[in-house]
Amino acid sequence: MLKIRLQRIGRKHEPAFRLVLTDSKNSTKSGKLLEVLGSHDFRGDKKPVIQKERVLYWMSKGVKPSNTVHNLLVSEKIVEGKKINVLPKKTVAKKEEVKEEAKTPEVKVEEVKSEAPVEEAKAE
């Protein structure tokens, strides 16, 4: 399946990106791309250079953009729609479960303490 995604170019600590059309199974650094559709430097105030007609042509053929490219196309008003959240979800629920598990052993300790006087009574 073909995808439109970003390919990192540039020097160390100076990233710039190309919008490329490639097979989704290729790695981003493999260099096996079918077409360069534009470029963008997220660090500067420069506008991204995107070939709008070619992007729309390939999307009409069924090519899907990556989530970050989709957000870039939405912000440049090439594609209409909402942006996609590309950040990982917070794991707040897991932390709450860990806290609940930590509370349960405390209850067991109290039960053991309540049984201790009964054993002393038996010993007398």
HUSULQUI-V552619 format. One line per field, one symbol per residue. ss: DSSP state (a for helix, b for strand, c for the rest). phi: phi as a letter, one per 20 degrees, with the letter a starting at -180 (. if undefined). psi: psi as a letter, one per 40 degrees, with the letter a starting at -180 (. if undefined). Layout:
ss=???
phi=???
psi=???
This chain:
ss=cbbbbbbbbbbccbbbbbbbbbbcccccccccccbbbbbbccccccccbbcaaaaaaaaacccbbcaaaaaaaaaccccccccccccccccaaaaaaaaaaaaaaaaaaaaaaaaaaaaaaaac
phi=.ecdbecfcoefmcfccdecdbffefffefnecebedrbbdffeefffecegffffffffeofdeffffgfffffemeceqefdfeffffdfffffffffffffffffffffffegffffffff
psi=hiihiihhiiihegiiiihihiieeiidedegidiheaiihedieiiihhgdddddddddeehhiidddddddddefdiiaiihheiiiifdddddddddddddddddddddddddddddddd.
